[in-house]
Amino acid sequence: MQKLTNNEMLKITGGGSVSGTLINAIWNGVKAFIDVGRYAGSAIRRMIDKNLCRY
């Protein structure tokens, strides 16, 4: 394997853009975080109101 010089390394392009896959993964993480907050808030509200499901 040959070592690259600094000038050759500066000419390398690619891999520095934001892809649709990355945006989708970030958005799915945000949605999951929002859902956890929604479920936790709903559970807290149901416990305070004593409106729990009995099995």
QUICOR-V572302 format. One record per pair of residues at least 24 apart in sequence whose C-alpha atoms are under 6 Angstrom apart, sorted by the first residue. I is the first residue (numbers start at 0). J is the second residue. D is the distance in Angstrom with one decimal. If there is no record, write none. Layout:
I;J;D
I;J;D
This chain:
none
